[in-house]
Amino acid sequence: MTEIRVHYRDQWRVTAHTLDVAVNPHDLAVFEQLHEAVRYARAASEFTGTPLYYDFPSDTLNPDAG
């Protein structure tokens, strides 16, 4: 796993990405609320040492903006 992302596609999704020939995303978890997805993603990132990215439609949604 090379990165973890939080993004919205019908629900808030936390996905793991590996870079082989192409990026192959895998859902780690799906949430109704953004704060739940961010909490899960941060814990996964800290546990694995994998970088975390937010793919939001607006910077105003980014929990690290500030």
Distance bins in CASP14 RR format, pairs under 12 A and 6 or more apart:
PFRMAT RR
TARGET T0000
AUTHOR 0000-0000-0000
RMODE 2
METHOD distances of the structure
MODEL  1
1 14 0 0 0 0 0 1 0 0 0 0 0
1 15 0 0 0 0 1 0 0 0 0 0 0
1 16 1 0 1 0 0 0 0 0 0 0 0
1 17 1 0 0 1 0 0 0 0 0 0 0
1 18 1 0 1 0 0 0 0 0 0 0 0
1 19 0 0 0 0 1 0 0 0 0 0 0
1 20 0 0 0 0 0 1 0 0 0 0 0
1 23 0 0 0 0 0 1 0 0 0 0 0
1 24 0 0 0 0 0 1 0 0 0 0 0
1 25 0 0 0 0 0 1 0 0 0 0 0
1 26 0 0 0 0 1 0 0 0 0 0 0
1 28 0 0 0 0 1 0 0 0 0 0 0
1 44 0 0 0 0 1 0 0 0 0 0 0
1 45 0 0 0 0 1 0 0 0 0 0 0
1 47 0 0 0 0 0 1 0 0 0 0 0
1 48 1 0 0 1 0 0 0 0 0 0 0
1 49 0 0 0 0 1 0 0 0 0 0 0
1 50 1 0 1 0 0 0 0 0 0 0 0
1 51 0 0 0 0 1 0 0 0 0 0 0
1 52 0 0 0 0 0 1 0 0 0 0 0
2 15 0 0 0 0 0 1 0 0 0 0 0
2 16 0 0 0 0 1 0 0 0 0 0 0
2 17 1 0 1 0 0 0 0 0 0 0 0
2 18 1 0 1 0 0 0 0 0 0 0 0
2 19 1 0 1 0 0 0 0 0 0 0 0
2 20 0 0 0 0 1 0 0 0 0 0 0
2 23 0 0 0 0 1 0 0 0 0 0 0
2 24 0 0 0 0 0 1 0 0 0 0 0
2 25 0 0 0 0 0 1 0 0 0 0 0
2 26 0 0 0 0 0 1 0 0 0 0 0
2 45 0 0 0 0 0 1 0 0 0 0 0
2 48 0 0 0 0 0 1 0 0 0 0 0
2 49 0 0 0 0 0 1 0 0 0 0 0
2 50 1 0 0 1 0 0 0 0 0 0 0
2 51 1 0 0 1 0 0 0 0 0 0 0
2 52 0 0 0 0 0 1 0 0 0 0 0
2 53 0 0 0 0 0 1 0 0 0 0 0
3 14 0 0 0 0 0 1 0 0 0 0 0
3 15 0 0 0 0 1 0 0 0 0 0 0
3 16 1 0 0 1 0 0 0 0 0 0 0
3 17 1 0 1 0 0 0 0 0 0 0 0
3 18 0 0 0 0 1 0 0 0 0 0 0
3 19 0 0 0 0 1 0 0 0 0 0 0
3 23 0 0 0 0 1 0 0 0 0 0 0
3 24 0 0 0 0 0 1 0 0 0 0 0
3 25 0 0 0 0 1 0 0 0 0 0 0
3 26 0 0 0 0 0 1 0 0 0 0 0
3 28 0 0 0 0 0 1 0 0 0 0 0
3 41 0 0 0 0 0 1 0 0 0 0 0
3 44 0 0 0 0 0 1 0 0 0 0 0
3 45 0 0 0 0 1 0 0 0 0 0 0
3 48 0 0 0 0 0 1 0 0 0 0 0
3 49 0 0 0 0 0 1 0 0 0 0 0
3 50 1 0 0 1 0 0 0 0 0 0 0
3 51 1 0 1 0 0 0 0 0 0 0 0
3 52 1 0 0 1 0 0 0 0 0 0 0
3 53 1 0 1 0 0 0 0 0 0 0 0
3 54 0 0 0 0 0 1 0 0 0 0 0
3 55 0 0 0 0 0 1 0 0 0 0 0
4 13 0 0 0 0 0 1 0 0 0 0 0
4 14 1 0 0 1 0 0 0 0 0 0 0
4 15 1 0 0 1 0 0 0 0 0 0 0
4 16 1 0 1 0 0 0 0 0 0 0 0
4 17 1 0 0 1 0 0 0 0 0 0 0
4 18 0 0 0 0 0 1 0 0 0 0 0
4 25 0 0 0 0 0 1 0 0 0 0 0
4 26 0 0 0 0 0 1 0 0 0 0 0
4 27 0 0 0 0 0 1 0 0 0 0 0
4 28 1 0 0 1 0 0 0 0 0 0 0
4 29 0 0 0 0 0 1 0 0 0 0 0
4 37 0 0 0 0 0 1 0 0 0 0 0
4 38 0 0 0 0 0 1 0 0 0 0 0
4 40 0 0 0 0 1 0 0 0 0 0 0
4 41 1 0 1 0 0 0 0 0 0 0 0
4 42 0 0 0 0 1 0 0 0 0 0 0
4 43 0 0 0 0 0 1 0 0 0 0 0
4 44 1 0 1 0 0 0 0 0 0 0 0
4 45 1 0 1 0 0 0 0 0 0 0 0
4 46 0 0 0 0 0 1 0 0 0 0 0
4 47 0 0 0 0 0 1 0 0 0 0 0
4 48 1 0 0 1 0 0 0 0 0 0 0
4 49 0 0 0 0 1 0 0 0 0 0 0
4 50 1 0 1 0 0 0 0 0 0 0 0
4 51 1 0 0 1 0 0 0 0 0 0 0
4 52 1 0 1 0 0 0 0 0 0 0 0
4 53 1 0 0 1 0 0 0 0 0 0 0
4 54 0 0 0 0 0 1 0 0 0 0 0
4 55 0 0 0 0 0 1 0 0 0 0 0
5 12 0 0 0 0 0 1 0 0 0 0 0
5 13 0 0 0 0 1 0 0 0 0 0 0
5 14 1 0 0 1 0 0 0 0 0 0 0
5 15 1 0 1 0 0 0 0 0 0 0 0
5 16 0 0 0 0 1 0 0 0 0 0 0
5 17 1 0 0 1 0 0 0 0 0 0 0
5 23 0 0 0 0 1 0 0 0 0 0 0
5 25 1 0 0 1 0 0 0 0 0 0 0
5 26 0 0 0 0 0 1 0 0 0 0 0
5 27 0 0 0 0 0 1 0 0 0 0 0
5 28 0 0 0 0 1 0 0 0 0 0 0
5 29 0 0 0 0 0 1 0 0 0 0 0
5 37 0 0 0 0 0 1 0 0 0 0 0
5 38 0 0 0 0 0 1 0 0 0 0 0
5 41 1 0 0 1 0 0 0 0 0 0 0
5 44 0 0 0 0 0 1 0 0 0 0 0
5 45 0 0 0 0 0 1 0 0 0 0 0
5 50 0 0 0 0 0 1 0 0 0 0 0
5 51 0 0 0 0 1 0 0 0 0 0 0
5 52 1 0 0 1 0 0 0 0 0 0 0
5 53 1 0 1 0 0 0 0 0 0 0 0
5 54 1 0 0 1 0 0 0 0 0 0 0
5 55 1 0 1 0 0 0 0 0 0 0 0
5 56 0 0 0 0 0 1 0 0 0 0 0
6 12 1 0 0 1 0 0 0 0 0 0 0
6 13 1 0 0 1 0 0 0 0 0 0 0
6 14 1 0 1 0 0 0 0 0 0 0 0
6 15 0 0 0 0 1 0 0 0 0 0 0
6 16 0 0 0 0 0 1 0 0 0 0 0
6 17 0 0 0 0 0 1 0 0 0 0 0
6 25 0 0 0 0 0 1 0 0 0 0 0
6 27 0 0 0 0 0 1 0 0 0 0 0
6 28 0 0 0 0 1 0 0 0 0 0 0
6 29 0 0 0 0 1 0 0 0 0 0 0
6 30 0 0 0 0 0 1 0 0 0 0 0
6 31 0 0 0 0 1 0 0 0 0 0 0
6 33 0 0 0 0 0 1 0 0 0 0 0
6 34 1 0 0 1 0 0 0 0 0 0 0
6 35 0 0 0 0 0 1 0 0 0 0 0
6 36 0 0 0 0 0 1 0 0 0 0 0
6 37 1 0 1 0 0 0 0 0 0 0 0
6 38 1 0 1 0 0 0 0 0 0 0 0
6 39 0 0 0 0 0 1 0 0 0 0 0
6 40 0 0 0 0 1 0 0 0 0 0 0
6 41 1 0 1 0 0 0 0 0 0 0 0
6 42 0 0 0 0 1 0 0 0 0 0 0
6 43 0 0 0 0 0 1 0 0 0 0 0
6 44 0 0 0 0 0 1 0 0 0 0 0
6 45 0 0 0 0 1 0 0 0 0 0 0
6 52 1 0 0 1 0 0 0 0 0 0 0
6 53 1 0 0 1 0 0 0 0 0 0 0
6 54 1 0 1 0 0 0 0 0 0 0 0
6 55 1 0 0 1 0 0 0 0 0 0 0
6 56 1 0 0 1 0 0 0 0 0 0 0
6 61 0 0 0 0 1 0 0 0 0 0 0
6 62 0 0 0 0 1 0 0 0 0 0 0
6 63 0 0 0 0 1 0 0 0 0 0 0
6 64 0 0 0 0 0 1 0 0 0 0 0
7 13 1 0 1 0 0 0 0 0 0 0 0
7 14 0 0 0 0 1 0 0 0 0 0 0
7 15 1 0 0 1 0 0 0 0 0 0 0
7 17 0 0 0 0 0 1 0 0 0 0 0
7 25 0 0 0 0 1 0 0 0 0 0 0
7 27 0 0 0 0 0 1 0 0 0 0 0
7 28 0 0 0 0 0 1 0 0 0 0 0
7 30 0 0 0 0 0 1 0 0 0 0 0
7 31 0 0 0 0 0 1 0 0 0 0 0
7 34 0 0 0 0 0 1 0 0 0 0 0
7 37 0 0 0 0 1 0 0 0 0 0 0
7 38 0 0 0 0 0 1 0 0 0 0 0
7 41 0 0 0 0 0 1 0 0 0 0 0
7 52 0 0 0 0 0 1 0 0 0 0 0
7 53 0 0 0 0 1 0 0 0 0 0 0
7 54 1 0 0 1 0 0 0 0 0 0 0
7 55 1 1 0 0 0 0 0 0 0 0 0
7 56 1 0 0 1 0 0 0 0 0 0 0
7 57 0 0 0 0 1 0 0 0 0 0 0
7 61 0 0 0 0 0 1 0 0 0 0 0
7 62 0 0 0 0 0 1 0 0 0 0 0
8 14 0 0 0 0 0 1 0 0 0 0 0
8 15 0 0 0 0 0 1 0 0 0 0 0
8 30 0 0 0 0 0 1 0 0 0 0 0
8 31 0 0 0 0 0 1 0 0 0 0 0
8 32 0 0 0 0 0 1 0 0 0 0 0
8 33 0 0 0 0 0 1 0 0 0 0 0
8 34 0 0 0 0 1 0 0 0 0 0 0
8 37 0 0 0 0 1 0 0 0 0 0 0
8 38 0 0 0 0 0 1 0 0 0 0 0
8 54 0 0 0 0 0 1 0 0 0 0 0
8 55 1 0 0 1 0 0 0 0 0 0 0
8 56 1 0 0 1 0 0 0 0 0 0 0
8 57 1 0 0 1 0 0 0 0 0 0 0
8 58 0 0 0 0 0 1 0 0 0 0 0
8 61 0 0 0 0 1 0 0 0 0 0 0
9 15 0 0 0 0 1 0 0 0 0 0 0
9 25 0 0 0 0 0 1 0 0 0 0 0
9 27 0 0 0 0 1 0 0 0 0 0 0
9 30 0 0 0 0 1 0 0 0 0 0 0
9 31 0 0 0 0 0 1 0 0 0 0 0
9 37 0 0 0 0 0 1 0 0 0 0 0
9 55 0 0 0 0 1 0 0 0 0 0 0
9 56 0 0 0 0 0 1 0 0 0 0 0
9 57 0 0 0 0 0 1 0 0 0 0 0
10 27 0 0 0 0 0 1 0 0 0 0 0
10 30 0 0 0 0 1 0 0 0 0 0 0
10 31 0 0 0 0 0 1 0 0 0 0 0
10 32 0 0 0 0 0 1 0 0 0 0 0
11 27 0 0 0 0 1 0 0 0 0 0 0
11 29 0 0 0 0 1 0 0 0 0 0 0
11 30 1 0 1 0 0 0 0 0 0 0 0
11 31 1 0 0 1 0 0 0 0 0 0 0
11 32 1 0 0 1 0 0 0 0 0 0 0
11 33 0 0 0 0 1 0 0 0 0 0 0
11 34 0 0 0 0 0 1 0 0 0 0 0
11 36 0 0 0 0 0 1 0 0 0 0 0
11 37 0 0 0 0 1 0 0 0 0 0 0
12 27 0 0 0 0 0 1 0 0 0 0 0
12 28 0 0 0 0 0 1 0 0 0 0 0
12 29 0 0 0 0 1 0 0 0 0 0 0
12 30 1 0 0 1 0 0 0 0 0 0 0
12 31 1 0 1 0 0 0 0 0 0 0 0
12 32 1 0 0 1 0 0 0 0 0 0 0
12 33 1 0 0 1 0 0 0 0 0 0 0
12 34 1 0 1 0 0 0 0 0 0 0 0
12 35 0 0 0 0 1 0 0 0 0 0 0
12 36 1 0 0 1 0 0 0 0 0 0 0
12 37 1 1 0 0 0 0 0 0 0 0 0
12 38 0 0 0 0 1 0 0 0 0 0 0
12 39 0 0 0 0 0 1 0 0 0 0 0
12 40 0 0 0 0 1 0 0 0 0 0 0
12 41 0 0 0 0 1 0 0 0 0 0 0
12 54 0 0 0 0 0 1 0 0 0 0 0
12 55 0 0 0 0 0 1 0 0 0 0 0
12 56 0 0 0 0 1 0 0 0 0 0 0
12 61 0 0 0 0 0 1 0 0 0 0 0
12 63 0 0 0 0 0 1 0 0 0 0 0
13 25 0 0 0 0 1 0 0 0 0 0 0
13 26 0 0 0 0 0 1 0 0 0 0 0
13 27 1 0 1 0 0 0 0 0 0 0 0
13 28 0 0 0 0 1 0 0 0 0 0 0
13 29 1 0 0 1 0 0 0 0 0 0 0
13 30 1 0 1 0 0 0 0 0 0 0 0
13 31 1 0 0 1 0 0 0 0 0 0 0
13 32 0 0 0 0 0 1 0 0 0 0 0
13 34 0 0 0 0 0 1 0 0 0 0 0
13 36 0 0 0 0 0 1 0 0 0 0 0
13 37 1 0 0 1 0 0 0 0 0 0 0
13 38 0 0 0 0 0 1 0 0 0 0 0
13 40 0 0 0 0 0 1 0 0 0 0 0
13 41 0 0 0 0 1 0 0 0 0 0 0
13 54 0 0 0 0 0 1 0 0 0 0 0
13 55 0 0 0 0 1 0 0 0 0 0 0
13 56 0 0 0 0 0 1 0 0 0 0 0
14 25 0 0 0 0 0 1 0 0 0 0 0
14 26 0 0 0 0 0 1 0 0 0 0 0
14 27 1 0 0 1 0 0 0 0 0 0 0
14 28 1 0 1 0 0 0 0 0 0 0 0
14 29 1 0 1 0 0 0 0 0 0 0 0
14 30 1 0 0 1 0 0 0 0 0 0 0
14 31 1 0 0 1 0 0 0 0 0 0 0
14 34 0 0 0 0 0 1 0 0 0 0 0
14 36 0 0 0 0 1 0 0 0 0 0 0
14 37 1 0 1 0 0 0 0 0 0 0 0
14 38 0 0 0 0 1 0 0 0 0 0 0
14 39 0 0 0 0 1 0 0 0 0 0 0
14 40 1 0 1 0 0 0 0 0 0 0 0
14 41 1 0 1 0 0 0 0 0 0 0 0
14 42 0 0 0 0 1 0 0 0 0 0 0
14 43 0 0 0 0 1 0 0 0 0 0 0
14 44 1 0 0 1 0 0 0 0 0 0 0
14 45 0 0 0 0 1 0 0 0 0 0 0
14 50 0 0 0 0 0 1 0 0 0 0 0
14 52 0 0 0 0 1 0 0 0 0 0 0
14 53 0 0 0 0 0 1 0 0 0 0 0
14 54 0 0 0 0 0 1 0 0 0 0 0
14 55 0 0 0 0 0 1 0 0 0 0 0
15 23 0 0 0 0 1 0 0 0 0 0 0
15 24 0 0 0 0 1 0 0 0 0 0 0
15 25 1 0 1 0 0 0 0 0 0 0 0
15 26 1 0 0 1 0 0 0 0 0 0 0
15 27 1 0 1 0 0 0 0 0 0 0 0
15 28 1 0 0 1 0 0 0 0 0 0 0
15 29 0 0 0 0 1 0 0 0 0 0 0
15 30 0 0 0 0 1 0 0 0 0 0 0
15 31 0 0 0 0 0 1 0 0 0 0 0
15 37 0 0 0 0 0 1 0 0 0 0 0
15 40 0 0 0 0 0 1 0 0 0 0 0
15 41 0 0 0 0 1 0 0 0 0 0 0
15 44 0 0 0 0 0 1 0 0 0 0 0
15 50 0 0 0 0 0 1 0 0 0 0 0
15 52 0 0 0 0 0 1 0 0 0 0 0
15 53 0 0 0 0 1 0 0 0 0 0 0
15 54 0 0 0 0 0 1 0 0 0 0 0
15 55 0 0 0 0 1 0 0 0 0 0 0
16 23 0 0 0 0 0 1 0 0 0 0 0
16 24 0 0 0 0 1 0 0 0 0 0 0
16 25 1 0 0 1 0 0 0 0 0 0 0
16 26 1 0 1 0 0 0 0 0 0 0 0
16 27 0 0 0 0 1 0 0 0 0 0 0
16 28 1 0 1 0 0 0 0 0 0 0 0
16 29 0 0 0 0 1 0 0 0 0 0 0
16 40 0 0 0 0 0 1 0 0 0 0 0
16 41 0 0 0 0 1 0 0 0 0 0 0
16 44 1 0 0 1 0 0 0 0 0 0 0
16 45 0 0 0 0 0 1 0 0 0 0 0
16 48 0 0 0 0 1 0 0 0 0 0 0
16 50 1 0 0 1 0 0 0 0 0 0 0
16 51 0 0 0 0 0 1 0 0 0 0 0
16 52 0 0 0 0 0 1 0 0 0 0 0
16 53 0 0 0 0 0 1 0 0 0 0 0
17 23 1 0 1 0 0 0 0 0 0 0 0
17 24 1 0 0 1 0 0 0 0 0 0 0
17 25 1 0 1 0 0 0 0 0 0 0 0
17 26 1 0 0 1 0 0 0 0 0 0 0
17 27 0 0 0 0 0 1 0 0 0 0 0
17 28 0 0 0 0 0 1 0 0 0 0 0
17 50 0 0 0 0 1 0 0 0 0 0 0
17 51 0 0 0 0 1 0 0 0 0 0 0
17 52 0 0 0 0 0 1 0 0 0 0 0
17 53 0 0 0 0 1 0 0 0 0 0 0
17 55 0 0 0 0 0 1 0 0 0 0 0
18 24 1 0 1 0 0 0 0 0 0 0 0
18 25 0 0 0 0 1 0 0 0 0 0 0
18 26 1 0 0 1 0 0 0 0 0 0 0
18 50 0 0 0 0 0 1 0 0 0 0 0
19 25 0 0 0 0 0 1 0 0 0 0 0
19 50 0 0 0 0 0 1 0 0 0 0 0
19 51 0 0 0 0 0 1 0 0 0 0 0
23 53 0 0 0 0 0 1 0 0 0 0 0
25 53 0 0 0 0 0 1 0 0 0 0 0
25 55 0 0 0 0 0 1 0 0 0 0 0
26 44 0 0 0 0 0 1 0 0 0 0 0
27 37 0 0 0 0 0 1 0 0 0 0 0
27 40 0 0 0 0 0 1 0 0 0 0 0
27 41 0 0 0 0 0 1 0 0 0 0 0
28 37 0 0 0 0 1 0 0 0 0 0 0
28 40 1 0 0 1 0 0 0 0 0 0 0
28 41 1 0 0 1 0 0 0 0 0 0 0
28 43 0 0 0 0 0 1 0 0 0 0 0
28 44 1 0 0 1 0 0 0 0 0 0 0
28 45 0 0 0 0 0 1 0 0 0 0 0
28 47 0 0 0 0 0 1 0 0 0 0 0
28 48 0 0 0 0 0 1 0 0 0 0 0
28 50 0 0 0 0 0 1 0 0 0 0 0
28 52 0 0 0 0 0 1 0 0 0 0 0
29 36 0 0 0 0 1 0 0 0 0 0 0
29 37 1 0 0 1 0 0 0 0 0 0 0
29 38 0 0 0 0 0 1 0 0 0 0 0
29 39 0 0 0 0 0 1 0 0 0 0 0
29 40 1 0 1 0 0 0 0 0 0 0 0
29 41 0 0 0 0 1 0 0 0 0 0 0
29 43 0 0 0 0 0 1 0 0 0 0 0
29 44 0 0 0 0 1 0 0 0 0 0 0
30 36 0 0 0 0 1 0 0 0 0 0 0
30 37 0 0 0 0 1 0 0 0 0 0 0
30 40 0 0 0 0 1 0 0 0 0 0 0
30 41 0 0 0 0 0 1 0 0 0 0 0
31 37 1 0 1 0 0 0 0 0 0 0 0
31 38 0 0 0 0 1 0 0 0 0 0 0
31 39 0 0 0 0 1 0 0 0 0 0 0
31 40 1 0 0 1 0 0 0 0 0 0 0
31 41 0 0 0 0 1 0 0 0 0 0 0
33 39 0 0 0 0 1 0 0 0 0 0 0
33 40 0 0 0 0 0 1 0 0 0 0 0
34 40 0 0 0 0 0 1 0 0 0 0 0
34 41 0 0 0 0 0 1 0 0 0 0 0
34 54 0 0 0 0 1 0 0 0 0 0 0
34 56 0 0 0 0 1 0 0 0 0 0 0
34 57 0 0 0 0 0 1 0 0 0 0 0
34 58 0 0 0 0 0 1 0 0 0 0 0
34 60 0 0 0 0 0 1 0 0 0 0 0
34 61 1 0 0 1 0 0 0 0 0 0 0
34 62 0 0 0 0 0 1 0 0 0 0 0
34 63 1 0 0 1 0 0 0 0 0 0 0
35 41 0 0 0 0 0 1 0 0 0 0 0
35 42 0 0 0 0 0 1 0 0 0 0 0
35 61 0 0 0 0 0 1 0 0 0 0 0
35 63 1 0 0 1 0 0 0 0 0 0 0
36 42 0 0 0 0 0 1 0 0 0 0 0
36 43 0 0 0 0 0 1 0 0 0 0 0
36 63 0 0 0 0 0 1 0 0 0 0 0
37 43 0 0 0 0 0 1 0 0 0 0 0
37 44 0 0 0 0 0 1 0 0 0 0 0
37 52 0 0 0 0 0 1 0 0 0 0 0
37 54 0 0 0 0 1 0 0 0 0 0 0
37 55 0 0 0 0 0 1 0 0 0 0 0
37 56 0 0 0 0 0 1 0 0 0 0 0
37 61 0 0 0 0 0 1 0 0 0 0 0
37 63 0 0 0 0 1 0 0 0 0 0 0
38 44 0 0 0 0 0 1 0 0 0 0 0
38 45 0 0 0 0 0 1 0 0 0 0 0
38 52 0 0 0 0 1 0 0 0 0 0 0
38 53 0 0 0 0 0 1 0 0 0 0 0
38 54 1 0 0 1 0 0 0 0 0 0 0
38 56 0 0 0 0 0 1 0 0 0 0 0
38 61 0 0 0 0 1 0 0 0 0 0 0
38 62 0 0 0 0 1 0 0 0 0 0 0
38 63 1 0 1 0 0 0 0 0 0 0 0
38 64 0 0 0 0 1 0 0 0 0 0 0
39 45 0 0 0 0 0 1 0 0 0 0 0
39 46 0 0 0 0 0 1 0 0 0 0 0
39 52 0 0 0 0 0 1 0 0 0 0 0
39 63 0 0 0 0 1 0 0 0 0 0 0
40 46 0 0 0 0 0 1 0 0 0 0 0
40 47 0 0 0 0 0 1 0 0 0 0 0
40 52 0 0 0 0 0 1 0 0 0 0 0
41 47 0 0 0 0 0 1 0 0 0 0 0
41 48 0 0 0 0 0 1 0 0 0 0 0
41 50 0 0 0 0 1 0 0 0 0 0 0
41 51 0 0 0 0 0 1 0 0 0 0 0
41 52 1 0 1 0 0 0 0 0 0 0 0
41 53 0 0 0 0 1 0 0 0 0 0 0
41 54 0 0 0 0 1 0 0 0 0 0 0
41 55 0 0 0 0 0 1 0 0 0 0 0
41 63 0 0 0 0 1 0 0 0 0 0 0
41 64 0 0 0 0 0 1 0 0 0 0 0
42 48 0 0 0 0 0 1 0 0 0 0 0
42 49 0 0 0 0 0 1 0 0 0 0 0
42 50 0 0 0 0 0 1 0 0 0 0 0
42 51 0 0 0 0 0 1 0 0 0 0 0
42 52 1 0 0 1 0 0 0 0 0 0 0
42 53 0 0 0 0 0 1 0 0 0 0 0
42 54 0 0 0 0 0 1 0 0 0 0 0
42 63 0 0 0 0 1 0 0 0 0 0 0
42 64 0 0 0 0 1 0 0 0 0 0 0
43 49 0 0 0 0 0 1 0 0 0 0 0
43 50 0 0 0 0 0 1 0 0 0 0 0
43 52 0 0 0 0 0 1 0 0 0 0 0
44 50 1 0 0 1 0 0 0 0 0 0 0
44 51 0 0 0 0 0 1 0 0 0 0 0
44 52 1 0 0 1 0 0 0 0 0 0 0
45 51 1 0 0 1 0 0 0 0 0 0 0
45 52 1 1 0 0 0 0 0 0 0 0 0
45 53 0 0 0 0 1 0 0 0 0 0 0
45 54 0 0 0 0 0 1 0 0 0 0 0
45 64 0 0 0 0 0 1 0 0 0 0 0
46 52 0 0 0 0 1 0 0 0 0 0 0
52 62 0 0 0 0 0 1 0 0 0 0 0
52 63 0 0 0 0 0 1 0 0 0 0 0
52 64 0 0 0 0 1 0 0 0 0 0 0
53 62 0 0 0 0 0 1 0 0 0 0 0
53 64 0 0 0 0 0 1 0 0 0 0 0
54 60 0 0 0 0 0 1 0 0 0 0 0
54 61 1 0 0 1 0 0 0 0 0 0 0
54 62 1 0 1 0 0 0 0 0 0 0 0
54 63 1 0 0 1 0 0 0 0 0 0 0
54 64 1 0 0 1 0 0 0 0 0 0 0
54 65 0 0 0 0 1 0 0 0 0 0 0
55 61 0 0 0 0 0 1 0 0 0 0 0
55 62 0 0 0 0 1 0 0 0 0 0 0
56 62 1 0 1 0 0 0 0 0 0 0 0
56 63 0 0 0 0 1 0 0 0 0 0 0
56 64 0 0 0 0 0 1 0 0 0 0 0
56 65 0 0 0 0 1 0 0 0 0 0 0
58 65 0 0 0 0 1 0 0 0 0 0 0
59 65 1 0 1 0 0 0 0 0 0 0 0
59 66 0 0 0 0 1 0 0 0 0 0 0
60 66 0 0 0 0 1 0 0 0 0 0 0
END
